[in-house]
């Protein structure tokens, strides 16, 4: 159970140009890095989001367009309320596709994971608000 100041993330919502385009169950890489070489030498942020495979083609269309867009990333707690939000500036969908990794194999009753898809987004600037 989370203590004071902690939360349990339940889902993540990606909005591009003011329109919600996808919800995800997993987020990796929401960190920033400043290289100590010069004041303005800030490394881009790389986010990877995963969700169950859907028929929605908006993420694939954005990826194929190669266009950088502005958006937001909302993190929702287990109760369903937004916990925090990030503003994404000049975000590019650099990688998109199905997740096919199977972590282990067993001779017992096979459990096949549900089909999932992932998108990798490179963000020029990430601001929490």
Order of alpha helices (4+ residues) and beta strands (2+ residues): beta-beta-beta-beta-beta-beta-alpha-beta-beta-beta
